[in-house]
Amino acid sequence: MIAYSTELKAAIHAASLASELILKAYEIREADPKAQANITTQTDLMSQEVILGYLMREFPEDAFAAEEDTQAIHEAKRQADRLWVVDPIDGTRGFVRKNGEFSVMIGFCIKGRVVAGVVTEPALGRHTYAQLGQGCWTQTVKGPKTRCQTKPTTLISQAIFARSHTPNPSEPGPLAAKLGVGGFLESYSAGVKLAQVARGEADIYLNDYPTYRDWDLCAGVILVTEAGGLATDSHGDPLEFGRPGNLQDRGLVSSCAGIHAQILKNLA
């Protein structure tokens, strides 16, 4: 099996560089408790330029996909077998509201398959990262790395459902009610939620939006699969990255392995 340790190391370094920039802005900004989901800040743009600037120097022949409309992404190659997928701040609402629930997501793909990725939580100083065949690991700035493992849950009724914040956190909502989950864990960042599944803090994370983009999930998907879980589209098929427009339109079902088939059945 081919190792992607060089690419993973570069992804972690790029995420660390972005985190330093993000934290400087985070410390001086005032919280906006009314920030909306679609907000973008200057820090998002600056973070993306830092990430792409570093990775494009290190891997000049690779292609790149990223969320924000910045100079570097206009200069980047957009199609190649080797593709980097970047979300410079996932969960910007958590950044603006200053609750710590945001992440930097960097994934690396070969021919449409994610083979390495990192989700970094700047406010916690934590990386959760994985490469194909090498497991998923988490590490804080000052702590040792520890291996991640999804939970051995076999009953959806006992599962913790990672989801976005809702007006009434005690209410299941239609999707959770349809699944019949046992509880909830809320966050603004999809990257954080995928990392929570990988670390065994939650059992399920779904994305049922009609359309979204590669950068909304790419880096987090390999965390789940390398931690022993499953991450597929809503039909149970493998996720593919680098399609035209970096479009995702088949949903996401990520969970510990023991309940994945039942989730797909309940959603059908």
RODO-2510 file (C-alpha; in nm, 4 decimals, decimal comma):
residues 268
     n   res          X          Y          Z
     1     m     0,0000     0,0000     0,0000
     2     i     0,1313     0,3446    -0,0937
     3     a     0,2006     0,5694     0,2042
     4     y     0,1038     0,9345     0,1954
     5     s     0,3023     1,0483     0,4970
     6     t     0,4679     1,3329     0,3041
     7     e     0,1320     1,4743     0,1999
     8     l    -0,0176     1,4270     0,5474
     9     k     0,2770     1,6009     0,7112
    10     a     0,2370     1,8908     0,4683
    11     a    -0,1375     1,9110     0,5365
    12     i    -0,0810     1,9265     0,9117
    13     h     0,1860     2,1938     0,8697
    14     a    -0,0388     2,4016     0,6435
    15     a    -0,3252     2,3699     0,8927
    16     s    -0,0915     2,4801     1,1721
    17     l     0,0171     2,7878     0,9762
    18     a    -0,3460     2,8786     0,9155
    19     s    -0,4342     2,8169     1,2793
    20     e    -0,1735     3,0666     1,3965
    21     l    -0,3253     3,3329     1,1737
    22     i    -0,6808     3,2431     1,2726
    23     l    -0,6080     3,2523     1,6452
    24     k    -0,4549     3,5996     1,6235
    25     a    -0,7749     3,7261     1,4633
    26     y    -0,9919     3,5238     1,7003
    27     e    -0,8319     3,6725     2,0093
    28     i    -0,8942     4,0351     1,9122
    29     r    -1,2391     4,0143     1,7519
    30     e    -1,5612     4,0743     1,9429
    31     a    -1,8173     3,7951     1,9458
    32     d    -2,1226     3,8361     1,7249
    33     p    -2,3971     3,6157     1,8725
    34     k    -2,6231     3,6816     1,5720
    35     a    -2,3798     3,5652     1,3025
    36     q    -2,5546     3,3716     1,0263
    37     a    -2,4575     3,0408     0,8675
    38     n    -2,3375     3,1863     0,5366
    39     i    -2,0979     3,4407     0,6853
    40     t    -1,7466     3,4791     0,5426
    41     t    -1,4721     3,6864     0,7041
    42     q    -1,1429     3,8330     0,5904
    43     t    -0,9793     3,5698     0,8083
    44     d    -1,1339     3,2936     0,5922
    45     l    -0,9678     3,4486     0,2873
    46     m    -0,6325     3,4988     0,4585
    47     s    -0,6339     3,1452     0,5955
    48     q    -0,6950     3,0040     0,2501
    49     e    -0,4097     3,2062     0,1005
    50     v    -0,1709     3,0789     0,3662
    51     i    -0,2725     2,7163     0,3100
    52     l    -0,2663     2,7307    -0,0684
    53     g     0,0525     2,9343    -0,0762
    54     y     0,2372     2,6685     0,1209
    55     l     0,0897     2,3630    -0,0521
    56     m     0,1270     2,5059    -0,4019
    57     r     0,4972     2,5652    -0,3382
    58     e     0,5419     2,2140    -0,2027
    59     f     0,3343     2,0389    -0,4728
    60     p     0,3379     2,2632    -0,7820
    61     e     0,2011     1,9950    -1,0154
    62     d    -0,1030     1,9109    -0,8025
    63     a    -0,4572     2,0426    -0,8422
    64     f    -0,6473     2,2369    -0,5785
    65     a    -1,0086     2,2977    -0,4778
    66     a    -1,0969     2,5480    -0,2065
    67     e    -1,4028     2,7246    -0,0749
    68     e    -1,3124     3,0913    -0,1030
    69     d    -1,2622     3,3084    -0,4106
    70     t    -0,8996     3,4156    -0,3602
    71     q    -0,6065     3,4906    -0,5870
    72     a    -0,4241     3,1651    -0,5172
    73     i    -0,7143     2,9433    -0,6192
    74     h    -0,7436     3,1332    -0,9481
    75     e    -0,3768     3,0586    -1,0140
    76     a    -0,3996     2,6922    -0,9159
    77     k    -0,4421     2,3919    -1,1393
    78     r    -0,7980     2,2688    -1,0938
    79     q    -0,7983     1,9182    -1,2431
    80     a    -0,5421     1,6403    -1,1883
    81     d    -0,5218     1,2922    -1,0395
    82     r    -0,3633     1,4501    -0,7303
    83     l    -0,6114     1,6924    -0,5740
    84     w    -0,5986     1,8968    -0,2527
    85     v    -0,9332     2,0020    -0,1039
    86     v    -0,9321     2,2937     0,1409
    87     d    -1,1826     2,4578     0,3716
    88     p    -0,9865     2,7411     0,5393
    89     i    -1,2398     2,7893     0,8197
    90     d    -1,5200     2,5375     0,8433
    91     g    -1,7883     2,6632     1,0792
    92     t    -1,7147     3,0340     1,0393
    93     r    -2,0235     3,1066     1,2483
    94     g    -1,8507     2,9415     1,5435
    95     f    -1,5435     3,1566     1,4763
    96     v    -1,7497     3,4768     1,4659
    97     r    -1,9619     3,3817     1,7659
    98     k    -1,6396     3,2852     1,9483
    99     n    -1,7567     2,9512     2,0840
   100     g    -1,4557     2,7579     1,9523
   101     e    -1,6589     2,5417     1,7126
   102     f    -1,4653     2,5860     1,3905
   103     s    -1,1927     2,3966     1,2092
   104     v    -0,9407     2,3978     0,9269
   105     m    -0,9977     2,1089     0,6855
   106     i    -0,7368     1,9863     0,4370
   107     g    -0,7851     1,6658     0,2393
   108     f    -0,5656     1,5035    -0,0236
   109     c    -0,7137     1,2836    -0,2970
   110     i    -0,5849     1,0448    -0,5610
   111     k    -0,8151     0,9854    -0,8586
   112     g    -1,1230     1,0952    -0,6651
   113     r    -1,0487     0,9062    -0,3432
   114     v    -0,9391     1,0833    -0,0265
   115     v    -0,6184     0,9233     0,1036
   116     a    -0,5021     1,1710     0,3687
   117     g    -0,6604     1,4473     0,5695
   118     v    -0,6488     1,6645     0,8775
   119     v    -0,9156     1,8495     1,0719
   120     t    -0,7555     2,1087     1,2973
   121     e    -0,9445     2,2872     1,5744
   122     p    -0,7450     2,6070     1,6364
   123     a    -0,9298     2,7098     1,9532
   124     l    -0,8408     2,3744     2,1144
   125     g    -0,4952     2,3359     1,9596
   126     r    -0,5975     1,9929     1,8320
   127     h    -0,5271     1,8039     1,5105
   128     t    -0,7206     1,4916     1,4138
   129     y    -0,5616     1,3310     1,1102
   130     a    -0,5378     1,0133     0,9055
   131     q    -0,3812     0,8559     0,6001
   132     l    -0,4944     0,5523     0,4076
   133     g    -0,4086     0,2286     0,5867
   134     q    -0,2385     0,4014     0,8809
   135     g    -0,5292     0,4691     1,1150
   136     c    -0,6664     0,7921     1,2575
   137     w    -0,4886     0,9885     1,5290
   138     t    -0,5488     1,2956     1,7399
   139     q    -0,2996     1,5211     1,9123
   140     t    -0,3020     1,8534     2,0936
   141     v    -0,0154     2,0995     2,0711
   142     k     0,1371     1,9865     2,4002
   143     g     0,0054     1,6323     2,4308
   144     p     0,0955     1,2892     2,2940
   145     k    -0,0814     1,1508     1,9911
   146     t    -0,3509     0,8938     2,0587
   147     r    -0,5221     0,6583     1,8181
   148     c    -0,8869     0,7227     1,7355
   149     q    -1,1482     0,4504     1,7247
   150     t    -1,5153     0,4769     1,6423
   151     k    -1,7563     0,3435     1,9023
   152     p    -1,8790    -0,0187     1,8951
   153     t    -2,2425     0,0941     1,8940
   154     t    -2,4838    -0,1542     1,7359
   155     l    -2,8204     0,0063     1,8187
   156     i    -2,9291     0,3371     1,6676
   157     s    -3,1432     0,3954     1,9752
   158     q    -2,8197     0,4244     2,1743
   159     a    -2,6360     0,6361     1,9178
   160     i    -2,5243     0,9965     1,9619
   161     f    -2,6105     1,2100     1,6606
   162     a    -2,3661     1,4914     1,5749
   163     r    -2,5578     1,7783     1,4168
   164     s    -2,5603     2,1550     1,3710
   165     h    -2,7030     2,3783     1,6403
   166     t    -3,0815     2,3903     1,6516
   167     p    -3,3229     2,6388     1,8136
   168     n    -3,4255     2,3721     2,0632
   169     p    -3,1411     2,1271     2,1366
   170     s    -3,3726     1,8981     2,3342
   171     e    -3,5972     1,8350     2,0336
   172     p    -3,4936     1,5597     1,7904
   173     g    -3,6071     1,7276     1,4700
   174     p    -3,7399     1,5311     1,1712
   175     l    -3,4141     1,3632     1,0661
   176     a    -3,3140     1,2466     1,4134
   177     a    -3,6711     1,1349     1,4821
   178     k    -3,6709     0,9298     1,1635
   179     l    -3,3510     0,7586     1,2718
   180     g    -3,4539     0,7149     1,6341
   181     v    -3,1217     0,8181     1,7864
   182     g    -3,0450     0,8256     2,1557
   183     g    -2,8974     1,1744     2,1912
   184     f    -2,7326     1,4733     2,0270
   185     l    -2,4012     1,6571     2,0107
   186     e    -2,4180     1,9983     1,8425
   187     s    -2,1479     2,1982     1,6640
   188     y    -2,1247     2,4528     1,3843
   189     s    -1,8433     2,2747     1,2012
   190     a    -1,8870     1,9666     0,9811
   191     g    -1,5169     1,8953     1,0245
   192     v    -1,5577     1,8917     1,4011
   193     k    -1,8582     1,6601     1,3733
   194     l    -1,6733     1,4124     1,1516
   195     a    -1,3797     1,4206     1,3928
   196     q    -1,6206     1,3562     1,6809
   197     v    -1,7399     1,0395     1,5083
   198     a    -1,3809     0,9320     1,4456
   199     r    -1,2797     0,9945     1,8075
   200     g    -1,5806     0,8037     1,9420
   201     e    -1,7493     1,1112     2,0883
   202     a    -2,0476     1,0700     1,8548
   203     d    -2,1834     0,7811     1,6485
   204     i    -2,3463     0,9472     1,3468
   205     y    -2,3043     1,2521     1,1288
   206     l    -2,5232     1,3043     0,8221
   207     n    -2,5398     1,5656     0,5501
   208     d    -2,8743     1,5644     0,3708
   209     y    -2,8381     1,8930     0,1832
   210     p    -2,9417     1,8619    -0,1841
   211     t    -2,6014     1,9961    -0,2882
   212     y    -2,2777     2,0909    -0,1169
   213     r    -1,9068     2,0876    -0,2047
   214     d    -1,6037     1,8654    -0,1661
   215     w    -1,4457     2,0902     0,0968
   216     d    -1,7471     2,0477     0,3256
   217     l    -1,6482     1,6905     0,4072
   218     c    -1,3364     1,5640     0,2276
   219     a    -1,0797     1,5901     0,5077
   220     g    -1,3179     1,4491     0,7677
   221     v    -1,4255     1,1440     0,5698
   222     i    -1,0910     0,9657     0,5968
   223     l    -1,0831     1,0292     0,9721
   224     v    -1,4003     0,8254     1,0100
   225     t    -1,2973     0,5406     0,7805
   226     e    -0,9471     0,5082     0,9236
   227     a    -1,0938     0,5061     1,2754
   228     g    -1,2999     0,1996     1,1845
   229     g    -1,6214     0,3662     1,0733
   230     l    -1,7950     0,4018     0,7393
   231     a    -1,8597     0,7110     0,5287
   232     t    -2,0668     0,6783     0,2113
   233     d    -2,3265     0,8667     0,0150
   234     s    -2,6915     0,8215     0,1097
   235     h    -2,7156     0,5122    -0,1144
   236     g    -2,4194     0,3411     0,0502
   237     d    -2,1838     0,4094    -0,2414
   238     p    -1,8272     0,5431    -0,2070
   239     l    -1,7792     0,9190    -0,2038
   240     e    -1,5987     1,0676    -0,5026
   241     f    -1,4074     1,3959    -0,4984
   242     g    -1,3051     1,6207    -0,7849
   243     r    -1,6255     1,5939    -0,9869
   244     p    -1,7158     1,8976    -1,2038
   245     g    -1,7609     2,2036    -0,9868
   246     n    -1,6455     2,0011    -0,6835
   247     l    -2,0126     1,9176    -0,6440
   248     q    -2,1545     1,6694    -0,3944
   249     d    -2,5218     1,5877    -0,4460
   250     r    -2,5680     1,2380    -0,3042
   251     g    -2,5646     1,3114     0,0672
   252     l    -2,3312     1,1829     0,3366
   253     v    -2,3804     0,9062     0,5902
   254     s    -2,0896     0,8693     0,8313
   255     s    -2,1084     0,6498     1,1370
   256     c    -1,9554     0,3715     1,3379
   257     a    -1,9652     0,0501     1,1370
   258     g    -2,2190    -0,1356     1,3491
   259     i    -2,5158     0,0887     1,2628
   260     h    -2,4320     0,2135     0,9146
   261     a    -2,6482    -0,0336     0,7238
   262     q    -2,9442     0,0340     0,9528
   263     i    -2,9068     0,4097     0,9021
   264     l    -2,9170     0,3658     0,5255
   265     k    -3,2271     0,1477     0,5585
   266     n    -3,4026     0,3995     0,7851
   267     l    -3,3255     0,6840     0,5462
   268     a    -3,4411     0,5010     0,2337
***
